[in-house]
Amino acid sequence: MWQMIGVLAELERSLISERTRAGVKAAQLRGVKFGCKPKLTPQQIAHARKLIDQSEDQQKVATLFKVGRKTITGRLQRFMLPRPRSQCMER
């Protein structure tokens, strides 16, 4: 009896997972973006780069855009610096 209930529970769980995956895939095809919204626009990143190139302190730039210093550092590295050649080939 308990074994049969376990089998049914496992089946239901796999059906839920399958429906969830199908829903996510359908949403992606419709163009839905998942995850957090970007904290900085490309224009803000370019402005931050210009300020930092003019010897402005990263913490002051971060305060100006109301984000953390690590956000500024990460975005500048991610969007403004070219990736090494080996990483470009892997993707």
C-alpha angles and dihedrals in degrees: 000000000000090000091057091050089051091052091050092048091051091049092050091049092052090049091052091050092048093050091047093052090048091050093050091048092049091049091051090051089053088054100254111159118218127208134035122330115254113267093213131040120224089255091054091049090052090049091049090050090052092050093048091047086055088059096260114156114257092227091055091049090049091051090049091056093038094239135111123274090245090057090056092046094047095047093048091051094044101044108024107037121071115245119243114265094246092060092049091057095048095059 
